[in-house]
Amino acid sequence: MGTNSKIEENELDVYKHQLDSFALTFHVSKHLEMKKALLSLIALQPSDQLISDTSHVNKLDWSKAKDFSRPWVQYFKPELDSLLTAAFEYCGYVYMTTYQLWFQQYQINDQHEWHTHGHNFTGVYYLDFPKGAPKTQLVNPYTLKKISNMPVKEGDILIFPSYVIHRAPKIKENINKTIISFNLNIGNFKLKEMIVYE
């Protein structure tokens, strides 16, 4: 009897069961204070470009995302970790760790097409987000049809599960956009306070 790696159409029954998850948005209260300093530090950071058949990002330092000794990261990460800890505590979690942190700078015709991230959650800080800059779009993972334009403005942080397919649509105006992205894991949770048994 030979082997056959092909799965016949009716051989695998897959059922999608919808579970609630969440995306968070909140504003960085120190944004105006931090923006100028961060943009200046980022300008000094060696950077790369993202160039593929579907995506182009003018400047980014993704290749150094795990290096927390970069000057702009040393400036920003303590504030970010404090904000993330508070946000996830609000959602019932009492531990989180940031694993990767990088910037992306876009200009006219730049875009980052549909993709996903690793770890539990990913986030975006809209550091320089002028009028006309397109908002991050998320695909509904249950239907794979509905696309949401997330309600964000400059100075906001957006957090969502890393498995959610998302993109930064093409910039069609002569503007510059800078975001800081990050990946993190959440850990312990307040079980007794969270669970409602039915």
N, C-alpha and C positions, 0 to 999 in steps of 0.2 A: 504494500500500500504506500503510495507516494505522499509527499507532504505538499500542502497547498497553503501559501501565505495569504491568499486573497480571502477577504471576508465577504461572503455572499450577502446580498442586499438585506435579506431577512434573518441572517444568522445572529446578528447582534442587536438586541433590543435596548435602546437608550431612551431613558425618560428624563426630562428636565424637571426638577423640583425647585420652585422658586423660593429662595430664602431672602430675608431682609438683610441688607448691609447698609453702608452709609458713606456719603462723601461729606466732608466738612469744609466750611470756609470761615475764616476769621481775619480781622485786620491787625496788622502789626502796629501797635500804638507808637513805637519809636521810628516808624518808617521814614519820616522826613529827616530826622536826625541821622539815620543810618544810610540813606540812599546815596548822598554825595560821597561819603567815606567808602562805601562798598564799590561804587562805580570807579572811584580813583584806584582802589586796590586791585580791582579786576583788570583795569587797563594795564597794570604792570605785570599781570600774570601771563606767562607763556601759554599759548593757546593753539588749538588745532581747528580744522574745519570738518564738518560732516558733509560728505558728498556721496550720493548714491543715485540710482536711477529715479528714485521718487522723492528724495529729501536733500535739502541743502541748508546748512546752518553756518553762518559766516564765521563765528568764533565760539569755541567751547573748550572746556578743560576736562571732558569726560575721562580721558586717559589717566587723570590724576584723582579720580573721584574718591579713592580710598585714602588719599594723602591729606590728613588733617593738619599738617604743618604749614600749608599755604597761608600767607598773611591774611587774605580776605576771609578764609575759613576760620582762622583763630579769632578774628574780629566778630564774625557772625554766629558761629556755632553755639557758643554759650547762650545767646539770646534765643536762637532757634530751639535748642533743647529744652529750655525753660517753657517756651510757648507750647511745644509739642507735648511735654509732660502734662501741662495743665489741660490741654485739649483732650488728650486720651483719658485722663482721670475723669473728665466730664462724661466720657463714654463708658466708664466702668473699668478701665484698665489702669494698673498701677506701676507699669514698667514698660519702657520703650528704649530702643537703642538705634541711633542713626548709623548706617553702615556706609553710605555713599552720599557725596555732596558735590555738585558741580554747577557751573553757570553755562548758559547758552545765550548768545547775542545774535539776533536776527536783523536783517535789513530787507529792503524791497525784493520781492520774489523768493525769499527764504520760506521754507516750510519743513516741518518734521512730520512725515506721514504716519499712518496707523502703526502702532507698536504697543508693546507691554513692557513692564519692568519686573525685576526680581524682588524678593523679600515680601513682607505682608502688605505694606502700604507704600505709596509714593506720594510725593508732594511737589507743589510748585509755588514759589514766592515770586510775585509779580513786582520786580524791583523797578523797572522802567517800562511803563505800559501806557504809552500815549493814546490819545483818541485815534480810532481807526485801526488799532492793533486787534487782530482776531483773537477771540477767547478760545481756551482749550475746549475741545469737543470730546465727549465720552460716548461710547457705544453701549447701549443697554445689553448686558451679557445674557439676559434671559431670552429676549426676542431677536437680538442681533440686527434689529431694524431701526429702532429709535435712536437718534443722535441728539445728545443734549449739549447745548452751548452753556457752559457753566457761568453762573452770575458772579463774575469777578471784576475787580477794579485794581488800579495800582495800589500797592501796599497790602494786598490781600495774600493769604496763603490758602491754597486748595489742597486737600488731602483726599485720596480715594484708594480703594484696594488695587494693588499692583497688577492683578490679572486683568483689570478692565482695559479694553482696547481704547486707545486715545490718540489724539494728534494735535499738533499746532498747525492750523490752516495757513495757507500762503498769505504773506503780507503783500497787499496790492497797492500800498501807498508808500511814498518816500519817507518812511519813518524808521526809527531804530527801536527795538524791543529787547529788553534783558530780563531773563528769568533765572532764578536759582532753583534747581531741582534736587531732590533727595529721596533716598530709599531708606526705609526703617522697618524694624520688627517690633511688635508689641508682645508683652509677656504676661505676667500674672494679672489676675483680675479679681474683682470683689464679688465672688460667687454668691454669697448669702444675700447680698443686697440686690443682686441682678436678677436672679432666676425666679420666674413665676411659674409654678408647676400647674398644669391644667389637668 
